[in-house]
């Protein structure tokens, strides 16, 4: 059962990374730097 949990966590991380990259690419770099501080 541990293997299933690891796979699920990996999938969640991959999805989060994809959404983050797509959001960054969709948002202008100037806006992104302003949001980061």
N, C-alpha and C positions, 0 to 999 in steps of 0.2 A: 504493500500500500504506500510505502514511502516513495517509491519510484513515481507513482501517479502524482503525488503532491509536488515533487520536484519538477515534473513535466508541466504541471499547471502553473507553477510559479514562473518557470522559464517563459511560457507562452505569455503570461501577463507582462513580464518585463519586455518581451519583444513588441507586444502591442503598444505598450506605453512609449517605447522608444520610437516606434513608427509614427505614432500620433504626434509626439514631440517634434520629430524632424519635419513632418508635413506642416505642422503649425509654424515652425520657424521659417520654412521655405515660403509659406504663404504670406507671412508677415514681413514687412519691409525691415531691412537690417537696422535702420535708424530707430524705428519703433522698438525693436527688440533690445537694442543697447540701452535705450531710455528706460525700458521696463526693468532691465537688470540693474540699473543704478548708474 
